[in-house]
Amino acid sequence: MDDEQRKPGKRHPMSRENRIRLQIDICNLLLGIVVIVLSILTMSTETNLTKTLYPVLFFLGAAMMALNSIRYIRRKNLLSLLFIMIAAILVAVGMYAM
């Protein structure tokens, strides 16, 4: 579509901001699947592997929270600050679980 035909207030459906949101959603989906699989492995087995998987689960949760904070940081909400704080708490718990 030409720039002259485009309405002044409308954005292209896949603008840069929408692409970034889509990438964050895909990363969150993949991280969520990995967390579910690892948590099932952790709860179903009683080996030394479970001791090493607990910190990994907390670090993956922290990564998900950090991705969510990036998503909301442009809106300048307190929600992004809350996500960053939760991510920091999860990192601290993950380091303690090591």
Residue pairs with C-beta under 8 A, 6 or more apart in sequence:
11 17
11 18
17 74
21 71
24 67
24 68
24 70
24 71
27 67
28 64
28 67
28 68
31 60
31 63
31 64
31 67
32 64
34 60
35 57
35 60
35 61
35 64
38 53
38 56
38 57
38 60
39 57
41 49
41 50
41 53
42 50
42 53
42 54
42 57
54 94
54 97
55 94
55 95
55 97
55 98
56 94
57 94
58 90
58 91
58 93
58 94
58 97
59 90
59 91
59 94
61 90
62 86
62 87
62 88
62 90
62 91
62 94
63 87
65 83
65 84
65 86
65 87
65 90
66 83
66 84
66 87
68 80
68 83
69 80
69 81
69 83
69 84
69 87
70 80
71 80
72 79
72 80
72 83
73 80
